Amino acid sequence: MTYQVTAPTGAVRRQLRRLGGSLCLAGRTLLVASWLASGMGCDRDPSASPPSVRPASRAADGVVQLTAAESARAGIHVATVQKEPFVLHREFPATIHANENESAEVTTLIRGRVVEVLVDAGKDVKKGERLALLDSADLGMAEGLYLRAAARQHEAQLAHERAANLHEHRAISLAELQRREAEMKTAQAEAREAAHRLTLLGVPKQEVQRLDRERTIRSDIAIRAPFAGRVIMRNITRGEVVETSRNCFTIADLSDVWVIASVPEKDVQFIRLNQTVHVVVAAYPHGLFSGRMTYISDVLDPETRTMRIRVTVPNPDRALKPEMFAMVRVDVSPQPAVMAVPLAAVQQDGSGKLLFVRQGENRFEPRRVVLGDEQDGRVIVLEGLREGEEVVVKGAFAIRSELDIHKVEPTQ
């Protein structure tokens, strides 16, 4: 800036005399220059501007420029984009159940008092093994009826044999022989009925044979396992009276289990019968259990709009327990070679999604992209990125802040 000094006016000279006449011309000139610099009577060049130091643009030519120190403070990390396999999957909440084809609720077939409980929950049992002993008056009555029916059958058979012999010697009429034969057949039917009743009450064949041989009544009866498995529930105690409606034990073969899940209507398209799926259990968060889709419901729940599915999962180590919560993971739309980036690398502006591509040391270009499916913290980039480019995967927000300050338009 240049200033032009003019001769002082009369008012100025009077002021100078009041300040002291001994001031030299140089002093008067400096005072006038100072007065003019304060804006009174100066002739300033309007085209001139005050001196200042303006920093160079930090976002020019569509590229954000940071210093090395700023990049370090922001913790910026970049990664080279490569095509890689990408498998999209869906997860559905589920519950583990015992295989209903290999489980049974064991009840007593006759009313009685519990004399002894022979197994507890968690015990492995064999087919036919005794679980508990009951003392039943009803069983004693049934055995008594069987013995009486057997005695009547024997008596009627002997009477028929005598009648047949007498009829052969013409000692009795044919009508009498036929009556004896009818009585024998009635006694045989009653004996079969009594034996069948014992079978319905759960009396084994060996016990019926003992009854025929010894002719003595026993009122005790055992509750037996219908097949080999593990006792997962016990519901009786010694001394109580149990009815036929009581579920005394639950036995299940847990070598494989059912995982029951509910699939939302929008994901029904991904479910296929016999497809292999994976099960994730909260108790084993880092383990995957493979299973097979064995049932798909033909109708949806009208209230929840979900479809019921069943996955059969091998369980040789008994790690999966009934009533555990689980997630059924179904793989869908496998893609062998796509470009994917972490979700943390993606930034949002007013008109779309952005990624920052490194163009040089601490130089980053904002790139508008089109994204696809996302899974496990990664998202597919459909458009706007080329294989081999270096993308900011950490610290992108700091670059985005600099971009907002300088309003650089992202490249398409």
C-alpha positions as CSV (number, residue, x, y, z in Angstrom):
1,M,0.0,0.0,0.0
2,T,1.4,3.5,-0.9
3,Y,0.6,6.8,0.8
4,Q,0.9,10.3,-0.7
5,V,1.9,13.0,1.8
6,T,0.7,16.6,1.2
7,A,1.6,19.9,2.9
8,P,-0.2,20.5,6.2
9,T,-3.1,22.8,6.3
10,G,-3.4,25.9,8.6
11,A,-5.3,23.9,11.2
12,V,-2.5,21.4,11.2
13,R,0.2,24.1,11.6
14,R,-1.6,25.6,14.5
15,Q,-1.8,22.1,16.2
16,L,1.9,21.6,15.6
17,R,2.6,25.0,17.2
18,R,0.6,24.0,20.2
19,L,2.6,20.8,20.5
20,G,5.8,22.6,20.3
21,G,7.5,24.6,17.7
22,S,10.8,22.9,18.1
23,L,9.6,19.9,16.0
24,C,11.5,19.4,12.9
25,L,10.0,19.0,9.5
26,A,10.7,15.3,9.6
27,G,8.7,15.0,12.9
28,R,5.9,17.0,11.4
29,T,5.9,14.8,8.4
30,L,5.7,11.6,10.5
31,L,2.8,13.0,12.5
32,V,0.9,13.9,9.4
33,A,1.6,10.5,7.9
34,S,0.2,8.9,11.1
35,W,-2.9,11.1,11.0
36,L,-3.5,10.3,7.4
37,A,-3.0,6.6,8.0
38,S,-5.9,6.8,10.5
39,G,-8.2,7.6,7.7
40,M,-8.5,11.4,7.8
41,G,-7.7,13.0,4.6
42,C,-5.7,10.1,3.0
43,D,-5.8,9.3,-0.7
44,R,-5.8,5.5,-0.7
45,D,-5.6,3.3,-3.8
46,P,-9.0,1.5,-4.0
47,S,-7.6,-1.3,-6.0
48,A,-5.1,-2.3,-3.3
49,S,-5.9,-4.9,-0.6
50,P,-4.2,-5.4,2.8
51,P,-1.4,-7.9,2.8
52,S,-2.4,-11.4,4.1
53,V,-1.1,-15.0,3.8
54,R,-3.8,-17.4,2.5
55,P,-3.2,-21.2,2.7
56,A,-3.2,-23.2,-0.4
57,S,-6.4,-25.1,-1.2
58,R,-6.6,-28.4,0.7
59,A,-9.2,-29.7,-1.8
60,A,-8.5,-28.9,-5.3
61,D,-9.2,-30.7,-8.6
62,G,-11.6,-33.1,-6.9
63,V,-8.9,-34.5,-4.5
64,V,-8.6,-34.0,-0.8
65,Q,-5.1,-33.3,0.4
66,L,-4.0,-34.0,4.0
67,T,-0.7,-33.6,5.7
68,A,1.1,-36.6,7.0
69,A,0.5,-35.5,10.6
70,E,-3.3,-35.2,9.9
71,S,-3.4,-38.6,8.3
72,A,-1.7,-40.2,11.2
73,R,-4.0,-38.4,13.7
74,A,-7.1,-39.6,11.8
75,G,-5.8,-43.2,11.8
76,I,-6.3,-43.5,8.0
77,H,-5.8,-47.0,6.6
78,V,-6.3,-48.1,3.1
79,A,-6.8,-51.5,1.5
80,T,-6.4,-52.7,-2.1
81,V,-9.7,-53.9,-3.6
82,Q,-9.7,-57.4,-5.1
83,K,-12.4,-59.6,-6.4
84,E,-13.3,-62.3,-3.9
85,P,-16.1,-64.9,-3.2
86,F,-19.1,-63.4,-1.5
87,V,-21.9,-65.6,0.0
88,L,-25.0,-64.0,1.2
89,H,-27.0,-65.7,3.9
90,R,-30.2,-65.3,5.9
91,E,-30.6,-66.2,9.5
92,F,-33.9,-67.2,11.2
93,P,-34.6,-67.6,15.0
94,A,-35.1,-71.2,16.1
95,T,-35.4,-73.6,19.0
96,I,-33.9,-77.0,19.5
97,H,-36.3,-79.9,20.1
98,A,-35.9,-83.6,20.6
99,N,-36.5,-85.7,17.5
100,E,-40.2,-86.6,17.9
101,N,-39.8,-89.7,15.9
102,E,-37.3,-90.9,18.5
103,S,-38.9,-89.7,21.7
104,A,-41.8,-91.0,23.9
105,E,-43.7,-90.0,26.9
106,V,-43.9,-93.1,29.1
107,T,-47.1,-93.6,31.1
108,T,-48.4,-96.4,33.2
109,L,-51.1,-98.6,31.7
110,I,-52.7,-99.4,35.0
111,R,-53.4,-97.4,38.2
112,G,-51.0,-98.1,41.0
113,R,-48.8,-96.9,43.9
114,V,-45.1,-96.2,43.2
115,V,-43.0,-98.8,45.1
116,E,-39.6,-97.9,43.6
117,V,-38.1,-95.5,41.0
118,L,-35.2,-97.2,39.3
119,V,-33.9,-94.4,37.0
120,D,-33.4,-90.7,37.1
121,A,-33.3,-87.9,34.5
122,G,-30.1,-88.1,32.4
123,K,-29.7,-91.9,32.5
124,D,-29.3,-93.9,29.3
125,V,-31.6,-96.9,29.2
126,K,-32.1,-99.9,26.9
127,K,-35.3,-101.1,25.3
128,G,-37.4,-103.0,27.8
129,E,-35.4,-101.8,30.8
130,R,-37.4,-101.2,34.0
131,L,-37.9,-97.6,34.9
132,A,-40.2,-97.9,38.0
133,L,-42.2,-100.5,40.0
134,L,-45.9,-100.1,40.8
135,D,-48.1,-102.0,43.2
136,S,-51.6,-102.3,41.6
137,A,-54.7,-103.8,43.0
138,D,-56.3,-103.6,39.5
139,L,-53.5,-105.9,38.2
140,G,-54.2,-108.4,41.0
141,M,-57.8,-108.5,40.0
142,A,-56.9,-108.9,36.3
143,E,-54.6,-111.8,37.1
144,G,-57.3,-113.4,39.2
145,L,-59.8,-113.2,36.3
146,Y,-57.2,-114.7,34.0
147,L,-56.7,-117.7,36.3
148,R,-60.4,-118.3,36.7
149,A,-60.9,-118.1,32.9
150,A,-58.1,-120.5,32.4
151,A,-59.7,-122.9,34.9
152,R,-63.1,-122.7,33.2
153,Q,-61.5,-123.3,29.9
154,H,-59.7,-126.4,31.2
155,E,-63.0,-127.7,32.8
156,A,-65.0,-127.1,29.6
157,Q,-62.4,-128.8,27.5
158,L,-62.4,-131.9,29.7
159,A,-66.3,-132.0,29.6
160,H,-66.2,-131.8,25.8
161,E,-63.8,-134.7,25.6
162,R,-66.0,-136.8,27.8
163,A,-69.1,-135.9,25.8
164,A,-67.4,-136.8,22.6
165,N,-66.4,-140.2,24.0
166,L,-70.0,-140.9,25.3
167,H,-71.5,-139.8,22.0
168,E,-69.2,-142.2,20.2
169,H,-70.7,-145.0,22.2
170,R,-74.2,-143.6,21.7
171,A,-74.5,-142.8,25.4
172,I,-75.6,-139.1,24.8
173,S,-77.3,-137.3,22.1
174,L,-75.7,-135.2,19.4
175,A,-77.4,-132.1,21.0
176,E,-75.6,-132.7,24.3
177,L,-72.3,-133.0,22.5
178,Q,-72.8,-129.8,20.7
179,R,-73.8,-128.0,23.9
180,R,-70.5,-129.2,25.6
181,E,-68.6,-128.0,22.5
182,A,-70.2,-124.5,22.7
183,E,-69.4,-124.2,26.4
184,M,-65.7,-125.1,25.6
185,K,-65.5,-122.5,22.9
186,T,-67.0,-119.9,25.3
187,A,-64.5,-120.7,28.0
188,Q,-61.7,-120.5,25.4
189,A,-62.8,-117.0,24.3
190,E,-63.0,-115.8,27.9
191,A,-59.5,-117.1,28.6
192,R,-58.2,-115.3,25.5
193,E,-60.0,-112.1,26.6
194,A,-58.4,-112.3,30.1
195,A,-54.9,-112.9,28.6
196,H,-55.4,-110.0,26.2
197,R,-56.4,-107.8,29.1
198,L,-53.1,-108.6,30.8
199,T,-51.2,-107.7,27.7
200,L,-53.0,-104.3,27.5
201,L,-52.0,-103.6,31.1
202,G,-48.4,-104.1,30.1
203,V,-47.8,-107.5,31.6
204,P,-45.0,-109.1,29.6
205,K,-45.3,-112.5,28.0
206,Q,-42.9,-114.0,30.5
207,E,-45.1,-113.0,33.4
208,V,-48.2,-114.6,31.8
209,Q,-46.2,-117.8,31.3
210,R,-45.2,-117.6,35.0
211,L,-48.8,-117.1,35.9
212,D,-49.8,-120.3,34.0
213,R,-47.0,-122.2,35.6
214,E,-47.2,-121.1,39.2
215,R,-50.8,-120.1,39.5
216,T,-49.9,-117.3,41.9
217,I,-51.0,-113.7,41.7
218,R,-48.5,-110.8,41.9
219,S,-49.8,-107.2,42.1
220,D,-46.5,-105.5,41.2
221,I,-45.8,-104.3,37.6
222,A,-42.9,-102.5,36.0
223,I,-42.9,-99.4,33.8
224,R,-40.5,-100.2,31.0
225,A,-38.6,-98.2,28.3
226,P,-40.2,-98.5,24.9
227,F,-36.9,-98.1,23.1
228,A,-33.3,-97.3,23.8
229,G,-32.6,-93.6,24.7
230,R,-32.0,-91.1,27.4
231,V,-34.4,-90.2,30.2
232,I,-34.8,-86.4,29.8
233,M,-37.7,-86.1,32.3
234,R,-38.9,-87.9,35.4
235,N,-42.3,-87.1,36.9
236,I,-43.0,-89.6,39.7
237,T,-41.8,-90.2,43.3
238,R,-41.9,-93.1,45.6
239,G,-45.2,-93.7,47.5
240,E,-47.6,-91.6,45.3
241,V,-50.5,-93.1,43.4
242,V,-50.3,-92.6,39.6
243,E,-53.1,-92.7,37.1
244,T,-53.0,-93.9,33.6
245,S,-53.1,-90.2,32.4
246,R,-49.8,-89.4,34.2
247,N,-46.7,-88.8,32.1
248,C,-44.1,-90.6,34.3
249,F,-41.0,-90.3,32.1
250,T,-39.9,-88.8,28.8
251,I,-37.3,-90.8,26.9
252,A,-35.6,-89.5,23.8
253,D,-32.8,-90.6,21.5
254,L,-30.7,-87.4,21.1
255,S,-28.3,-88.7,18.6
256,D,-30.0,-86.2,16.3
257,V,-32.2,-83.3,17.1
258,W,-34.8,-81.1,15.4
259,V,-34.2,-77.4,15.0
260,I,-37.6,-75.6,14.4
261,A,-37.4,-72.1,12.8
262,S,-39.8,-69.5,11.5
263,V,-39.0,-68.0,8.1
264,P,-40.5,-64.5,7.1
265,E,-42.6,-64.5,4.0
266,K,-40.1,-62.4,2.1
267,D,-37.4,-65.1,2.5
268,V,-39.5,-68.2,1.6
269,Q,-37.9,-68.1,-1.9
270,F,-34.6,-69.2,-0.4
271,I,-35.9,-72.3,1.3
272,R,-35.6,-75.7,-0.4
273,L,-36.3,-79.2,0.9
274,N,-33.2,-81.4,1.6
275,Q,-30.8,-78.4,1.3
276,T,-27.8,-78.2,3.7
277,V,-28.0,-75.4,6.2
278,H,-26.0,-74.4,9.3
279,V,-27.1,-73.9,12.9
280,V,-25.5,-71.4,15.3
281,V,-26.2,-71.8,19.0
282,A,-25.7,-69.2,21.6
283,A,-23.9,-71.7,23.9
284,Y,-21.3,-72.3,21.2
285,P,-21.0,-68.9,19.3
286,H,-17.9,-70.0,17.3
287,G,-19.3,-73.3,16.2
288,L,-21.4,-74.3,13.2
289,F,-23.6,-77.4,13.2
290,S,-24.6,-78.7,9.7
291,G,-28.0,-80.1,9.2
292,R,-30.5,-80.9,6.5
293,M,-33.9,-79.3,5.7
294,T,-36.4,-82.1,6.4
295,Y,-39.7,-80.3,6.6
296,I,-41.2,-77.1,5.1
297,S,-44.7,-76.1,6.0
298,D,-47.2,-75.7,3.2
299,V,-49.0,-72.8,4.9
300,L,-47.9,-69.6,6.7
301,D,-49.0,-68.5,10.1
302,P,-51.7,-65.9,9.4
303,E,-50.7,-63.8,12.5
304,T,-46.9,-63.7,12.2
305,R,-46.7,-64.2,8.4
306,T,-43.9,-66.8,8.9
307,M,-43.4,-70.3,7.6
308,R,-42.4,-73.1,9.8
309,I,-39.3,-75.2,8.8
310,R,-37.5,-78.1,10.4
311,V,-33.8,-78.9,10.2
312,T,-32.5,-82.3,11.4
313,V,-29.0,-82.0,12.9
314,P,-26.7,-84.9,13.9
315,N,-25.9,-84.7,17.6
316,P,-23.4,-87.5,18.4
317,D,-21.8,-85.7,21.3
318,R,-25.1,-84.5,22.8
319,A,-23.8,-80.9,22.6
320,L,-27.2,-79.7,21.4
321,K,-29.9,-79.7,24.2
322,P,-33.6,-79.5,23.7
323,E,-35.1,-76.0,24.3
324,M,-31.8,-74.2,23.4
325,F,-32.1,-71.1,21.3
326,A,-30.5,-71.2,17.9
327,M,-30.2,-69.4,14.6
328,V,-30.7,-71.3,11.3
329,R,-28.3,-69.9,8.6
330,V,-29.2,-70.5,5.0
331,D,-26.7,-69.6,2.3
332,V,-28.3,-67.8,-0.7
333,S,-27.0,-66.1,-3.9
334,P,-23.3,-67.3,-3.8
335,Q,-21.2,-65.0,-6.0
336,P,-17.7,-66.3,-6.9
337,A,-16.0,-63.0,-7.7
338,V,-17.2,-59.5,-6.6
339,M,-15.6,-56.4,-5.1
340,A,-16.5,-55.9,-1.5
341,V,-15.4,-53.2,1.0
342,P,-16.0,-52.8,4.8
343,L,-19.1,-50.9,5.7
344,A,-16.9,-48.4,7.7
345,A,-15.4,-47.3,4.4
346,V,-18.7,-46.1,3.0
347,Q,-19.8,-42.4,3.6
348,Q,-23.1,-40.8,2.9
349,D,-23.7,-37.4,1.3
350,G,-26.9,-35.8,0.2
351,S,-27.2,-37.6,-3.1
352,G,-25.6,-41.0,-2.6
353,K,-22.8,-43.2,-1.2
354,L,-19.1,-42.2,-1.3
355,L,-15.8,-44.1,-1.1
356,F,-12.4,-42.4,-0.9
357,V,-9.7,-43.7,-3.3
358,R,-6.1,-42.9,-2.6
359,Q,-4.4,-41.1,-5.6
360,G,-1.1,-40.5,-4.0
361,E,0.6,-39.9,-0.7
362,N,-2.1,-38.4,1.5
363,R,-4.2,-37.5,-1.5
364,F,-7.8,-39.0,-1.6
365,E,-10.4,-38.7,-4.3
366,P,-14.1,-38.9,-3.4
367,R,-15.8,-41.5,-5.6
368,R,-19.5,-41.9,-5.9
369,V,-20.5,-45.7,-5.9
370,V,-23.5,-48.0,-6.3
371,L,-23.7,-50.7,-3.6
372,G,-25.3,-54.1,-3.5
373,D,-25.9,-56.7,-0.8
374,E,-24.2,-56.5,2.5
375,Q,-23.2,-59.3,4.9
376,D,-21.1,-59.6,8.1
377,G,-19.8,-56.0,7.9
378,R,-19.0,-56.0,4.2
379,V,-20.9,-54.6,1.2
380,I,-20.6,-55.3,-2.5
381,V,-19.6,-52.4,-4.8
382,L,-21.5,-52.7,-8.1
383,E,-20.3,-49.5,-9.8
384,G,-17.8,-46.7,-9.3
385,L,-14.7,-48.7,-8.3
386,R,-12.0,-50.7,-10.2
387,E,-10.1,-53.7,-9.1
388,G,-6.7,-52.9,-7.7
389,E,-7.6,-49.4,-6.4
390,E,-6.7,-48.4,-2.9
391,V,-9.8,-47.5,-0.8
392,V,-9.8,-45.9,2.7
393,V,-11.2,-48.5,5.0
394,K,-10.5,-46.6,8.3
395,G,-10.6,-42.9,9.0
396,A,-12.9,-42.0,6.1
397,F,-14.9,-39.7,8.3
398,A,-12.0,-37.3,8.8
399,I,-11.6,-37.1,5.0
400,R,-15.3,-36.6,4.6
401,S,-15.2,-33.7,7.1
402,E,-12.5,-32.0,5.0
403,L,-14.6,-32.6,2.0
404,D,-17.6,-30.8,3.5
405,I,-15.4,-27.8,4.4
406,H,-14.2,-27.3,0.8
407,K,-17.3,-28.6,-1.0
408,V,-15.4,-30.7,-3.5
409,E,-17.8,-32.4,-5.9
410,P,-17.2,-36.2,-6.0
411,T,-16.3,-37.8,-9.3
412,Q,-18.8,-40.0,-10.9
